[in-house]
Amino acid sequence: MKLHACIGVELSDDDADLDEVARDCGHTLSHVQLSDWHLLRALHWHGEPCLEFLLEVSEGTDSFSLLTELNLSISHPAVAAARVLQVQPSAF
């Protein structure tokens, strides 16, 4: 099963380019039902800088559990913090 996750990033550098952050960042995501993930793109969601991930999860995984229990780490000098903003079913 595939889900999309929108990860909000707080940038510590106002001049940071979000596309560059997406291209150059390291990222680790973990959850008991997560088997793989792919960083798709940078975007602005409701005015917030975000990274969009495609998550491959076990069948029947609840989006809410990923929203509240997904452990994540985004590693880039311009990223001060990151948090899950939305998880929804994938159209793919």
N, C-alpha and C positions, 0 to 999 in steps of 0.2 A: 504494500500500500504506500502511496506517495502523498506527502503533505508539503505545503509551502509554509515557511516560517519567515516572518519579517523581524529582523533583529535590529533594534534601534541602537545607534552608536552615538555616544557623547564625544565630540571632538574637542581635544585640548588645544588645538591650533585652528584659529578661525580661518586661516588661509589654506587649510588642507583641502585637497581635491578628493571628493568622495570616490570617484572612479579609481583614482590612484590608490586609495586606501583598500578598496576591494581587490585590486590587482596585486597589491604587495603584502597584504596582511596574512598572518598565520591564523588558523582557526581550529578549535577543538570543540566538538559538541558531544555530549554523552547523555544517555537515558537508557534505562533497561530495555525499552522496546525499539530503540534506534539501531539500525544495522549499517546505514551509510548516509552520507550527506554530500551535497554539491553546492558550492557558492555560485549563484546564478548571475547576480548583478547588484549594482548599487542603485538606490532609488530614494526618492523623498516620499514618505508616507505620512499624510496629514501634516506636512511641513517639517517632519523629523527626518534626519539623515538615517538611512537604513541599509542593511545588507539583506538580500533575499536569498534564502537557501531552499533547496529541494531536499526534503528528508525522506529516506526510505525506512519505513517502520513496519513492525509486525501487524498483520491483519487484525482489525478491530481496535487499534490504538485510539484512545480518546484524545482529541485535540487539546482539551482542557488540561490533561495531565502533562502534555508537552509544554503548554503555555506556562504552567506553574512549576514544573519539575525538571525542565531541560537545563542541564549544566552546560555553560558555554564559556569560552575564552577566545577573545579576539585580540591578537597581538599585532600592534602597530604603534609607532611612536606618537601618532596623532590621535589615538583612541584612548580616552580616559576611562570610559565605562561602556558596557553593553548590556542590553536586557531584551528579553523576548516581548514583542509588542502584539504579535498576532500569529496564530497557526490556523491554517484552513486547508481543506482538501484541494488536491492538485487537479487541474483540468486535463493533465497528460495521462 
